[in-house]
């Protein structure tokens, strides 16, 4: 598309998924610089039902129907994780900008291939790490960057919930793509990277099938992650916790930041700054996380710049999650692959 003259980004959704129906389709429609013009679903009836719900004018049942459509500028990929690589690479070849659900893939090399293909084609690639758009997460990052807590020394990220019964399907049974590591660890890692501005270096992890995980699929994982500058973080993800509050904390030499109830799809929770025994709430104005993500992506396409989370951010969160997975398997400390700019070091 001609970015200089275009006024909006014309979107196609690939995959009539639950996350697309619950959050992303509405977010695209709500942005003033985005249009939802097409939906691709291999199930014609499912696609038509989805399109009717969101007023989408066009439904196609093949990827070629998206690639050949000159009226589509960008695609949101919301299919099964194992299909992300093939679709993203083809989208880049067709000149379509790409926003992809996390994890980018089940394999690190495939995720790298996706990011490299978009770079080579000159299209924008983003990863739907929606929490970067949360006012709470932005407030935490800004406090860290401002020096409000001095030197960051340690951090904790806890994304624990009870997985709804209707979602206890492949997420809790499929040994190839299920479990909290692919689903939630990537979020915790990206939240920590975003807040700290540091990269993970190595992990030591354990997993368990404590309550609803089947076939050895983990429903909780706990990790110790060493970041740059010798900062040590604790990360806990779980599907088995109906009474657990999500949290993101950063502790420094001059104070601590407490984010309570903020690891979520909806805007929620509070942020507190603690110095000694004094806790002060940091005011935030809640915003729709997905609308913020899509709006920033639209701006990147139309004006230049970068999305909230780039393709390479998705690569890095996956690299750490796969190191967690390997540490759980071996019981050993595992180094996290490093990337310099766009490529692997």
MARGU-758543 format. One record per residue (C-alpha): residue number from 1; residue in one letter; x, y, z. Coordinates in steps of 0.2 Angstrom, whole numbers. Example, Ala and Ser with C-alpha at 12.3 -4.5 7.8 and 13.67 -1.06 7.14 Angstrom:
<atoms>
(1; "a"; (62; -22; 39)),
(2; "s"; (68; -5; 36)),
</atoms>
This chain:
<atoms>
(1; "x"; (0; 0; 0)),
(2; "x"; (5; 18; -2)),
(3; "x"; (8; 23; 16)),
(4; "x"; (9; 42; 11)),
(5; "x"; (-8; 43; 4)),
(6; "x"; (-18; 29; 13)),
(7; "x"; (-29; 34; 27)),
(8; "x"; (-33; 17; 34)),
(9; "x"; (-27; -1; 35)),
(10; "x"; (-38; -13; 27)),
(11; "x"; (-38; -29; 38)),
(12; "x"; (-41; -48; 35)),
(13; "x"; (-43; -60; 49)),
(14; "x"; (-36; -77; 46)),
(15; "x"; (-44; -89; 57)),
(16; "x"; (-62; -87; 65)),
(17; "x"; (-55; -91; 83)),
(18; "x"; (-61; -87; 100)),
(19; "x"; (-48; -73; 103)),
(20; "x"; (-53; -65; 86)),
(21; "x"; (-71; -66; 90)),
(22; "x"; (-69; -60; 109)),
(23; "x"; (-57; -46; 106)),
(24; "x"; (-47; -43; 90)),
(25; "x"; (-61; -41; 77)),
(26; "x"; (-70; -28; 88)),
(27; "x"; (-53; -19; 91)),
(28; "x"; (-50; -17; 72)),
(29; "x"; (-68; -10; 70)),
(30; "x"; (-65; 2; 84)),
(31; "x"; (-49; 10; 78)),
(32; "x"; (-52; 25; 67)),
(33; "x"; (-38; 20; 55)),
(34; "x"; (-43; 2; 53)),
(35; "x"; (-56; -7; 42)),
(36; "x"; (-61; -25; 44)),
(37; "x"; (-64; -30; 26)),
(38; "x"; (-61; -49; 25)),
(39; "x"; (-62; -65; 35)),
(40; "x"; (-53; -81; 30)),
(41; "x"; (-60; -98; 37)),
(42; "x"; (-59; -115; 30)),
(43; "x"; (-76; -118; 37)),
(44; "x"; (-88; -108; 26)),
(45; "x"; (-103; -109; 39)),
(46; "x"; (-92; -104; 53)),
(47; "x"; (-84; -90; 43)),
(48; "x"; (-101; -83; 38)),
(49; "x"; (-107; -83; 56)),
(50; "x"; (-92; -74; 61)),
(51; "x"; (-93; -61; 47)),
(52; "x"; (-112; -58; 51)),
(53; "x"; (-108; -54; 69)),
(54; "x"; (-95; -41; 64)),
(55; "x"; (-102; -34; 48)),
(56; "x"; (-87; -41; 38)),
(57; "x"; (-91; -39; 19)),
(58; "x"; (-81; -53; 12)),
(59; "x"; (-78; -71; 17)),
(60; "x"; (-65; -83; 9)),
(61; "x"; (-61; -101; 12)),
(62; "x"; (-43; -101; 6)),
(63; "x"; (-27; -91; 9)),
(64; "x"; (-26; -87; -9)),
(65; "x"; (-42; -78; -8)),
(66; "x"; (-33; -66; 4)),
(67; "x"; (-16; -65; -5)),
(68; "x"; (-24; -61; -22)),
(69; "x"; (-36; -47; -14)),
(70; "x"; (-28; -30; -18)),
(71; "x"; (-41; -23; -5)),
(72; "x"; (-32; -31; 10)),
(73; "x"; (-16; -22; 17)),
(74; "x"; (-14; -32; 33)),
(75; "x"; (-18; -49; 41)),
(76; "x"; (-21; -54; 58)),
(77; "x"; (-16; -73; 60)),
(78; "x"; (-27; -82; 73)),
(79; "x"; (-25; -100; 67)),
(80; "x"; (-18; -115; 76)),
(81; "x"; (0; -111; 82)),
(82; "x"; (7; -124; 70)),
(83; "x"; (1; -115; 55)),
(84; "x"; (8; -98; 59)),
(85; "x"; (24; -100; 50)),
(86; "x"; (17; -105; 33)),
(87; "x"; (4; -91; 34)),
(88; "x"; (15; -77; 39)),
(89; "x"; (29; -81; 26)),
(90; "x"; (15; -82; 12)),
(91; "x"; (8; -66; 19)),
(92; "x"; (25; -57; 18)),
(93; "x"; (27; -64; 0)),
(94; "x"; (10; -56; -5)),
(95; "x"; (15; -40; 2)),
(96; "x"; (3; -40; 17)),
(97; "x"; (8; -33; 34)),
(98; "x"; (7; -46; 48)),
(99; "x"; (0; -46; 66)),
(100; "x"; (2; -64; 73)),
(101; "x"; (-5; -72; 88)),
(102; "x"; (8; -78; 101)),
(103; "x"; (17; -90; 102)),
(104; "x"; (23; -86; 84)),
(105; "x"; (27; -104; 82)),
(106; "x"; (30; -120; 91)),
(107; "x"; (48; -120; 85)),
(108; "x"; (61; -106; 87)),
(109; "x"; (68; -108; 69)),
(110; "x"; (51; -106; 62)),
(111; "x"; (48; -90; 72)),
(112; "x"; (64; -83; 66)),
(113; "x"; (60; -87; 48)),
(114; "x"; (43; -78; 50)),
(115; "x"; (52; -62; 56)),
(116; "x"; (66; -63; 43)),
(117; "x"; (53; -65; 29)),
(118; "x"; (43; -50; 34)),
(119; "x"; (60; -40; 36)),
(120; "x"; (65; -45; 18)),
(121; "x"; (48; -41; 11)),
(122; "x"; (48; -24; 19)),
(123; "x"; (31; -27; 28)),
(124; "x"; (27; -23; 46)),
(125; "x"; (26; -38; 58)),
(126; "x"; (19; -38; 75)),
(127; "x"; (16; -50; 89)),
(128; "x"; (0; -49; 98)),
(129; "x"; (7; -47; 115)),
(130; "x"; (-7; -36; 120)),
(131; "x"; (-2; -32; 138)),
(132; "x"; (11; -19; 131)),
(133; "x"; (-4; -8; 128)),
(134; "x"; (-11; -9; 146)),
(135; "x"; (-10; 7; 155)),
(136; "x"; (-4; -2; 170)),
(137; "x"; (11; -10; 161)),
(138; "x"; (16; 6; 153)),
(139; "x"; (16; 14; 170)),
(140; "x"; (27; 1; 177)),
(141; "x"; (39; 3; 163)),
(142; "x"; (39; 22; 164)),
(143; "x"; (43; 21; 183)),
(144; "x"; (57; 9; 180)),
(145; "x"; (64; 20; 166)),
(146; "x"; (63; 36; 177)),
(147; "x"; (73; 29; 191)),
(148; "x"; (59; 29; 203)),
(149; "x"; (65; 13; 211)),
(150; "x"; (84; 15; 208)),
(151; "x"; (93; 0; 201)),
(152; "x"; (81; -14; 197)),
(153; "x"; (87; -29; 206)),
(154; "x"; (73; -42; 205)),
(155; "x"; (56; -45; 198)),
(156; "x"; (41; -57; 199)),
(157; "x"; (28; -61; 186)),
(158; "x"; (13; -72; 190)),
(159; "x"; (0; -76; 177)),
(160; "x"; (-11; -89; 186)),
(161; "x"; (-29; -92; 183)),
(162; "x"; (-42; -106; 182)),
(163; "x"; (-44; -111; 164)),
(164; "x"; (-63; -110; 159)),
(165; "x"; (-70; -128; 157)),
(166; "x"; (-75; -124; 139)),
(167; "x"; (-56; -121; 135)),
(168; "x"; (-50; -137; 143)),
(169; "x"; (-48; -145; 127)),
(170; "x"; (-31; -146; 117)),
(171; "x"; (-23; -133; 130)),
(172; "x"; (-24; -146; 143)),
(173; "x"; (-22; -162; 133)),
(174; "x"; (-11; -160; 118)),
(175; "x"; (7; -164; 121)),
(176; "x"; (13; -155; 105)),
(177; "x"; (5; -138; 108)),
(178; "x"; (-4; -137; 124)),
(179; "x"; (1; -132; 141)),
(180; "x"; (5; -115; 150)),
(181; "x"; (22; -113; 143)),
(182; "x"; (17; -109; 125)),
(183; "x"; (1; -100; 131)),
(184; "x"; (6; -90; 147)),
(185; "x"; (25; -91; 149)),
(186; "x"; (27; -81; 133)),
(187; "x"; (16; -67; 141)),
(188; "x"; (26; -66; 157)),
(189; "x"; (42; -66; 148)),
(190; "x"; (37; -52; 137)),
(191; "x"; (29; -42; 151)),
(192; "x"; (46; -43; 161)),
(193; "x"; (56; -38; 145)),
(194; "x"; (44; -24; 142)),
(195; "x"; (45; -17; 160)),
(196; "x"; (64; -20; 163)),
(197; "x"; (71; -16; 146)),
(198; "x"; (83; -31; 149)),
(199; "x"; (85; -48; 140)),
(200; "x"; (83; -65; 148)),
(201; "x"; (100; -75; 148)),
(202; "x"; (96; -92; 157)),
(203; "x"; (82; -101; 165)),
(204; "x"; (79; -115; 178)),
(205; "x"; (62; -122; 178)),
(206; "x"; (50; -135; 184)),
(207; "x"; (32; -140; 178)),
(208; "x"; (18; -150; 185)),
(209; "x"; (1; -157; 180)),
(210; "x"; (-7; -152; 196)),
(211; "x"; (-26; -152; 193)),
(212; "x"; (-32; -151; 175)),
(213; "x"; (-17; -155; 164)),
(214; "x"; (-18; -172; 156)),
(215; "x"; (-5; -183; 147)),
(216; "x"; (9; -175; 155)),
(217; "x"; (3; -157; 149)),
(218; "x"; (8; -145; 162)),
(219; "x"; (-5; -134; 170)),
(220; "x"; (8; -124; 180)),
(221; "x"; (26; -119; 178)),
(222; "x"; (38; -110; 189)),
(223; "x"; (54; -103; 184)),
(224; "x"; (69; -93; 189)),
(225; "x"; (76; -82; 175)),
(226; "x"; (92; -73; 175)),
(227; "x"; (91; -57; 165)),
(228; "x"; (105; -45; 160)),
(229; "x"; (113; -34; 173)),
(230; "x"; (112; -50; 185)),
(231; "x"; (93; -46; 188)),
(232; "x"; (84; -62; 194)),
(233; "x"; (66; -64; 190)),
(234; "x"; (53; -77; 196)),
(235; "x"; (39; -82; 184)),
(236; "x"; (24; -93; 188)),
(237; "x"; (11; -98; 176)),
(238; "x"; (-5; -108; 179)),
(239; "x"; (-21; -115; 173)),
(240; "x"; (-26; -123; 190)),
(241; "x"; (-29; -108; 201)),
(242; "x"; (-46; -101; 204)),
(243; "x"; (-40; -90; 219)),
(244; "x"; (-24; -83; 213)),
(245; "x"; (-21; -65; 209)),
(246; "x"; (-10; -61; 194)),
(247; "x"; (4; -49; 198)),
(248; "x"; (19; -40; 190)),
(249; "x"; (32; -33; 203)),
(250; "x"; (49; -25; 200)),
(251; "x"; (60; -22; 215)),
(252; "x"; (75; -10; 215)),
(253; "x"; (88; -2; 227)),
(254; "x"; (76; 13; 231)),
(255; "x"; (59; 6; 230)),
(256; "x"; (47; -7; 223)),
(257; "x"; (33; -7; 211)),
(258; "x"; (18; -18; 213)),
(259; "x"; (6; -22; 199)),
(260; "x"; (-10; -31; 206)),
(261; "x"; (-22; -40; 195)),
(262; "x"; (-15; -33; 179)),
(263; "x"; (-10; -49; 169)),
(264; "x"; (-26; -51; 159)),
(265; "x"; (-35; -48; 142)),
(266; "x"; (-46; -34; 149)),
(267; "x"; (-40; -18; 157)),
(268; "x"; (-39; -21; 175)),
(269; "x"; (-29; -20; 191)),
(270; "x"; (-19; -7; 201)),
(271; "x"; (-1; -1; 202)),
(272; "x"; (8; 4; 218)),
(273; "x"; (25; 12; 222)),
(274; "x"; (32; 7; 238)),
(275; "x"; (46; 15; 247)),
(276; "x"; (49; 8; 265)),
(277; "x"; (32; 5; 272)),
(278; "x"; (24; 18; 262)),
(279; "x"; (13; 12; 248)),
(280; "x"; (6; 25; 235)),
(281; "x"; (-6; 20; 221)),
(282; "x"; (0; 26; 204)),
(283; "x"; (-15; 33; 194)),
(284; "x"; (-19; 25; 177)),
(285; "x"; (-33; 27; 165)),
(286; "x"; (-39; 10; 158)),
(287; "x"; (-39; 7; 140)),
(288; "x"; (-44; -8; 129)),
(289; "x"; (-28; -17; 126)),
(290; "x"; (-32; -24; 109)),
(291; "x"; (-38; -7; 103)),
(292; "x"; (-21; 0; 108)),
(293; "x"; (-11; -14; 100)),
(294; "x"; (-21; -12; 83)),
(295; "x"; (-20; 7; 84)),
(296; "x"; (-1; 6; 86)),
(297; "x"; (0; -7; 72)),
(298; "x"; (-10; 5; 60)),
(299; "x"; (1; 19; 65)),
(300; "x"; (17; 9; 61)),
(301; "x"; (10; 4; 44)),
(302; "x"; (3; 22; 39)),
(303; "x"; (16; 33; 48)),
(304; "x"; (32; 22; 50)),
(305; "x"; (39; 16; 67)),
(306; "x"; (35; 0; 75)),
(307; "x"; (21; -10; 83)),
(308; "x"; (19; -12; 102)),
(309; "x"; (28; -29; 100)),
(310; "x"; (38; -33; 85)),
(311; "x"; (40; -50; 76)),
(312; "x"; (57; -50; 84)),
(313; "x"; (49; -47; 102)),
(314; "x"; (38; -63; 98)),
(315; "x"; (54; -72; 93)),
(316; "x"; (63; -67; 110)),
(317; "x"; (48; -72; 121)),
(318; "x"; (47; -89; 112)),
(319; "x"; (65; -92; 114)),
(320; "x"; (64; -90; 133)),
(321; "x"; (48; -100; 134)),
(322; "x"; (57; -114; 124)),
(323; "x"; (71; -113; 136)),
(324; "x"; (59; -115; 150)),
(325; "x"; (52; -130; 141)),
(326; "x"; (69; -138; 140)),
(327; "x"; (73; -134; 158)),
(328; "x"; (57; -143; 163)),
(329; "x"; (62; -158; 153)),
(330; "x"; (80; -160; 158)),
(331; "x"; (80; -153; 176)),
(332; "x"; (95; -142; 171)),
(333; "x"; (99; -124; 169)),
(334; "x"; (96; -118; 150)),
(335; "x"; (104; -104; 141)),
(336; "x"; (92; -92; 131)),
(337; "x"; (97; -89; 113)),
(338; "x"; (101; -71; 110)),
(339; "x"; (97; -60; 96)),
(340; "x"; (106; -44; 91)),
(341; "x"; (94; -32; 82)),
(342; "x"; (85; -44; 70)),
(343; "x"; (96; -59; 70)),
(344; "x"; (103; -72; 81)),
(345; "x"; (120; -69; 89)),
</atoms>
